[in-house]
């Protein structure tokens, strides 16, 4: 089963690379302007800054009560990590949306929309 998944990932990556190369060559050949953005989505949820998410929600015109609800979820969260040497000191969590939370995909999309609109 794992080998099938790995094979599918390689096929998708290969297709994506071929499509990208074709697009670039086509624009060069036709002397057309091309703008490319590459976004590494590994750890994507971790990269969402809370202040930027709030700004994005306001820019979208979302209701203030929804924005305040989200702020309450993400305000005053403290994290620490377990290491081989014990727990790290506690720190304020100022970025990241929660993993396995039903609201997180929506919040991430709101955040990414504002980045892409910028």
C-alpha positions as CSV (number, residue, x, y, z in Angstrom):
1,X,0.0,0.0,0.0
2,X,2.8,2.5,0.9
3,X,4.6,1.8,-2.4
4,X,1.4,2.7,-4.3
5,X,1.1,6.0,-2.4
6,X,4.8,6.8,-3.0
7,X,4.3,5.9,-6.7
8,X,1.2,8.3,-6.9
9,X,3.1,11.1,-5.3
10,X,6.0,10.7,-7.8
11,X,3.5,10.7,-10.7
12,X,1.8,13.9,-9.5
13,X,5.2,15.6,-8.8
14,X,6.5,14.6,-12.3
15,X,3.3,15.9,-13.9
16,X,3.5,19.1,-12.0
17,X,7.2,19.6,-13.1
18,X,6.4,18.8,-16.7
19,X,3.4,21.2,-16.7
20,X,5.6,24.0,-15.1
21,X,8.4,23.5,-17.7
22,X,5.9,23.5,-20.5
23,X,4.3,26.7,-19.3
24,X,7.6,28.5,-18.9
25,X,8.9,27.3,-22.4
26,X,5.6,28.3,-24.0
27,X,5.7,31.9,-22.5
28,X,9.4,32.3,-23.5
29,X,8.7,31.0,-27.0
30,X,5.8,33.4,-27.4
31,X,7.6,36.3,-25.7
32,X,4.8,36.6,-23.1
33,X,5.2,38.0,-19.6
34,X,5.0,35.3,-16.9
35,X,4.8,35.7,-13.1
36,X,5.4,32.6,-11.0
37,X,4.9,32.1,-7.3
38,X,6.1,29.0,-5.4
39,X,4.6,28.4,-2.0
40,X,6.0,25.6,0.2
41,X,2.9,24.3,2.0
42,X,4.8,22.0,4.3
43,X,4.0,23.1,7.8
44,X,1.5,25.5,6.2
45,X,-0.8,25.7,9.2
46,X,2.2,26.6,11.4
47,X,3.0,29.6,9.2
48,X,-0.2,31.5,9.8
49,X,0.6,34.6,12.0
50,X,-2.4,35.4,14.2
51,X,-2.2,39.2,13.6
52,X,-2.2,38.5,9.8
53,X,-5.2,36.2,10.1
54,X,-7.1,38.9,12.0
55,X,-6.2,41.5,9.3
56,X,-7.3,39.1,6.6
57,X,-10.6,38.5,8.2
58,X,-11.2,42.2,8.5
59,X,-10.2,42.8,4.9
60,X,-12.8,40.2,3.9
61,X,-15.4,42.1,5.8
62,X,-16.3,39.2,8.2
63,X,-18.5,40.0,11.1
64,X,-16.8,41.4,14.2
65,X,-18.3,38.7,16.4
66,X,-16.8,36.0,14.3
67,X,-13.4,37.8,14.3
68,X,-13.6,38.1,18.1
69,X,-14.5,34.4,18.5
70,X,-11.4,33.4,16.5
71,X,-9.2,35.8,18.4
72,X,-10.5,34.3,21.7
73,X,-9.5,30.8,20.5
74,X,-6.0,31.9,19.6
75,X,-5.2,34.5,22.3
76,X,-3.2,33.6,25.4
77,X,-2.2,30.1,24.2
78,X,1.0,28.9,25.8
79,X,3.1,26.1,24.4
80,X,6.2,24.1,25.5
81,X,8.0,21.2,23.9
82,X,9.1,17.9,25.2
83,X,12.8,17.3,24.4
84,X,15.4,14.8,25.4
85,X,16.4,17.2,28.1
86,X,12.9,17.8,29.5
87,X,10.3,20.5,28.9
88,X,11.2,23.8,27.3
89,X,10.1,27.0,29.0
90,X,6.6,28.1,28.2
91,X,6.1,30.5,25.3
92,X,3.2,32.5,23.8
93,X,1.9,31.0,20.6
94,X,1.6,33.8,18.1
95,X,1.3,31.8,14.9
96,X,-0.3,28.6,13.7
97,X,-3.8,27.3,13.4
98,X,-4.8,24.2,15.2
99,X,-4.2,20.8,13.7
100,X,-7.3,18.6,13.3
101,X,-9.6,21.4,14.0
102,X,-12.6,21.8,11.7
103,X,-12.2,25.6,11.6
104,X,-8.5,25.5,10.6
105,X,-8.9,24.8,6.9
106,X,-11.3,27.8,6.6
107,X,-8.9,30.0,8.6
108,X,-6.0,28.9,6.4
109,X,-7.9,29.7,3.2
110,X,-8.8,33.1,4.5
111,X,-5.2,33.8,5.3
112,X,-3.9,32.5,1.9
113,X,-6.5,34.6,0.1
114,X,-5.1,37.7,1.6
115,X,-1.6,36.7,0.8
116,X,-2.5,36.0,-2.8
117,X,-4.5,39.2,-3.1
118,X,-1.5,41.2,-1.8
